[in-house]
């Protein structure tokens, strides 16, 4: 009802026409009640209209606010994608110089069965580190025939220099994948930048067959033990008063062990397990029960953009359930060695967790999800 009708209803009734009888008290009360009912009905309708109008306005403001929020979000996202934020893969490749390399030079070990070994007869590289190198090379856009491996000594891993087996000269490499454990001391060295880890193993001991069991490092006190130069195993051996003989290649340690010039070899279990698997009747492999983990990483020198690209491959391998390259490499190189090594652990059978690199992708092309 219109407000005018309300005013009409609220007017005092007109006096009776001449000659007409005065209304009784009952008639006046009845008319007043009728007016009150109409007034209450009008008030209810007005209040309902006010509530509906208020809700409509609130919804309109909410929709307007949501629209503004969407616009701001899109603007910020587009600004991050096209103006600021982390680099894209293309930008990282340009910064790393990857697209200017005709081949990919990688420093590796060449005498570690199951880890990185070069067969001079078949002229073929094999091992877990070799498979990881091929995995990274593939994601960088290199074919297998474009990957050039160079065998290197332990002390050259930080220098990122290898010996060319043909010409004999020193050759710089783009990255080092050579059973290189990540430590703070190494990270503080000039020219060393590690990727995130790609394998977890631990220190163990290998002796000639029939040696008394070695259950802990203290059992090697006063004994001659060979270890690799710059190896993280050295300090632990020295702490327990072992006489440490350092060599740059593990095959040199085995030459000393075979001739009984040392009593044992101690380094990463993933390295020693390959020799035990190759010569099961010649050596015994012992677990030291140490808590410390040796986590291997890729050294990219001072090329920080290349580190991000390597981490991107490792993250894909870890996060994508459809990417089984790491698991296949482990089964092919380490799982086959388990039986020969008995109860001595070789390496963790799962890839270490890899944090997602800070790389910029367009939302519709992000392969990492």
N, C-alpha and C positions, 0 to 999 in steps of 0.2 A: 504493500500500500504506500501511497505517496505521503510525504509529510503534511501536505495541505489537508488530506483527509483526517490526519490526526488532530490538526487544529480545529477542524469542524466538529470532530467528536468531543473535543474538550470544551466547546462553547457551552455556556449556560442555556438551558432550554428556554425558548421564548414563552412569554406569558400567554394564557389561553385567550382566544378571541372573545369579544363581547358576547354575552349570553351563553358562553360555554362554561360548564362546571370546572372548578379547580381540580387538578389531578390529585388523586389520593396519595398518601405516603407510600403505599405498596407500589403504585405505578411509578412514582419517582425513584424508588429503590431499584425496581426492576430495570428501569432505563439506565440508571447509573452502573449496575452490574454489567449490562450489555456493553456499555461504553468501555468499561474497564477490560473486558475480555478482548475487545477489538484492539484496545491500546496495547495489551500484553502481546497479542499476536503480531502487531506492527513492530514492537520492540524486538521480538525474537527474530523476525525477518531481517531487520536492520543489523542486528548483531551478527547473524549468519553471513550477511553480505560483507560486513567489515572483516570477519575472519577469513573468508574466501579471498577477499582482495589482498589481505596481508600475506597469506600463504602464496598467492600468485606472485606478489612482488618479491618475496623471499626466494622463490624458485628462480625467478628471472635473474636476481642478483647472483644466486649460486651458479647458474649456467654461465652468466657473464664472467664470474670469477674463474670458473673452470676453463672457459675458453681462453682467458688471459693467461692462465697457468700453462696451458698447452702451447700457446704461442711463445711464451718465454722459454719453455723447455726446448722447443724446436730450435729457437734462435741460439740458445746456449750450445745445443748439440751440434748444430751446423757450424757454429764458431769453433768448437773444439775439433770437429772433423776437418774443416778446410782452412782454419787460421792457426789455431794453437794446439796444445796437447802434445802427447808423445809422438815420435816419428812413425811413419808408415814403413812397411817392408821395403818399398821402393827407395825411400829415403835412407834407410839403414844400408841397403845394398850399395847405394851411391857413396855413402860415408865410408863404408868398409872397403870399397874399391873392387868388390866381387866381380862386377861385370867387365872389368878390364883384365882379369886374369885368364890367360888361355888355358891354364891347367891349375889344379889345386895341389899344392905341395904340403904334405903332412909328415911330420916326424913321428916315428913309431919305434918300438923295440923290434928286433928281428930274430931273437933267440929264445922266446918264451912260448913254449907249446901251449896252445889253448888260449893264449892272450894275444900275442903278435909274433908270428913266426914266418920267416922266408925260407922256402924250400929251394935251394940252389939247383937241384936237379930238375924239378918241375917248373922252376922259375915262377912260383906262385906264393902269394901272401895269404895267410889264414889266421884266424883267432878272433876273440871277442872285440878287442880294440879295432881290428881291421873292419869288422862288420859295423861297429859304431861309426867309424870314419866314413864308410860308404853311405850309411844312413844320413849323416850330416851333409855329405857331398851331394846326395840326391836332392835334398831339399834346397840346396844352394844352386841347383841347376846344372851340376856337372855329371857327365856320364862316367861310368866306371873306368873307361879307357882314358879319361881326362884326369884321373886321380894319380898323382905321383907320390909313392911312399919312399921315405928315406929312413934307413935304420940309424938309430942314434944312441949314444951313451947316456947314462943317467945324468951326468953333470952338465950335459948340453941341453937338457930340457928347458932350463930357465933361459939359456942363451938363444934358443930357437934356431940352432945351427946344427946341420947334419953333414955327414961326409958323402959326397957323390961317389958311388961304387965304381963308376966308369972313369971319370976324370980324376977323382981323388981330391978335388977341391971342396972347400966349405960351401954349403948351400943353405941359404935362409929358407925357412918354411913358414907357411901361413898359419899353421896351428900344430900343436903337439898333443898327440893322443897316445901316451906311452906309460900306462899304469902309474900316473902321476897323482899322488895323494894331495888333497887340498889341506893346507895348514896355514895358520896365520903368519908364520915366519916366511913361508914362500910367497904369500900374497903381499907381504911388505917389501919383497925384493923388486928392484927395478926390472921392468920388462916382463913381469909375470901377472897375468890376469886370468883367473879361472872362470870357466863356465860353472853352472850349477852341476852337482854331482851326477854321475851316470852309473856308478857301481859302488856297492858297499862290500868290503872284505875285511880281513883282520890279519894280524901277524901270526905266523906259525913257524915251525922248525922241521927241517928235513935232514935225515941222517942216512948212512949206509944201512942196508938191511941187517937186522940182528943187533943193532945198537940198543942199549938199555933204554927204556922208555924215558922220554923227556916230558914231564908234566907241567913244568913251569920254567920261567927264565932262570930262576935260581939254580936249577940243575945244570946250567951251563957256566956257572961261576968258575973262573980259572981255565976254561976250555977255549980253544981257538975256534972261532965261529966266523964264517964269511958272510958278508952282507954287501948290498949295493951301495956305491958311493952316493952321498946325499940322501940316502934312504932314511925314512922316519924310524926304521927298525933299529938303527944304530944306537940311538940314545937309550932306548929301553935295555939293550944288551949291555951297554956300558954301565948303566945303573946297577946291574947285577954282577958287575966285575968280570964279564966275559972279555976275552981277548979278541977284539974285532979286527978282521982282515977285510979291507975295502977293495971292491972291484967295480969297474964300470959296466960290465956285462955279466949276466947271471951265468952264462956258459963258462966264464972264467972261474966263478965260484965252484961250479960242478967239476971242473978240471982239478981244482985243489982238493975237493972232497974225494973224488975217485982215486987220487994218489995219496989219500990219507994225510995230507998236509994240514987239513982242518978237520974238526970233528963233526961240524954241522953247518948248515946254511939256514939263515933266518931272514925272512922277508915276507911279503904279502902272500897269504895262502893261495890266492888265485894264480899266482906265478908258480909256486912250488907244486901245486896240484897237477899242472900240466906235465911236469917232469916225472912225477910219480905215476901218472897215467901212461906215459910213454914207456917207462921202464918199471913196471910194477914189481918185478922180482929183484930189483937192484936197490931200491930206497924204501925207507919208512918215513911217513909223514905224521907229525904230532901236533895236536891242538894244545895251545898254551893257556886257553881259558881266559884270555885278556878281555877286558870290557871295552877297550878303545876300538873304535871303528876307523878303518882306512877308507876314506871316500875318494874315489878317483874323479878328476875333472879334466876338462880340455883347456890347455893353455893357449890363449890367442895373443899373447904379448901385450902390446899397447893398443890393439885394435878393438876399442870398446863397442863399436857398432857390430863387429863380427861376433863378439860375445853374445849380444842380444839375438842375433840370428841363430847361433848355436843353441842358445837357451830355448828359442822358439821350437826348434826341432825336438829337443829333449822334452819340452812341455807337451807337444803334440803326441809324442810317443807315450808319455805317461798318462795323459788325460783322455786320449781318444781310444775307446774300446775296440775300434776297428783297426787301429794301428798296432800290429803285433810284431813289428820288426825287432824290438828290444827282446821280447820273450823268445823269438825264434833264434836270435843270436845267443842268448843264454843257454837254451836247450842244445844248440849245435856245438857249443864250445865248452860249457861247464857241466851241464847236466850229465853228459856222457862220461864225465870223469868221476862222478860220485862213487860208483862201485869200487873203483880201484883205490880210492882214498879212504875207504872205510868210514869211520865215524868222525873224521876230521872235516870240519866245515870248509867249504871253498869260498863261497860268496853268498850274499843274500839273493834269493831267487825272485825277488821283486825289485823293480826299478825304484830308486830313491825318489821321494816326492820332489816335484819340480814346481816352483812358483811361476805363475803365469807372467811372462815378460810384459813390460809396459809398451805395447805396440798398438798403433792406431789403425782400426779397421772401420770401413763403412758397415753399418748394422746388417746390411743384406749380403755381405761377402765374408763375414767373420767365420773362418773355418774352425775356430776353437769353441764356439758356442758361448 
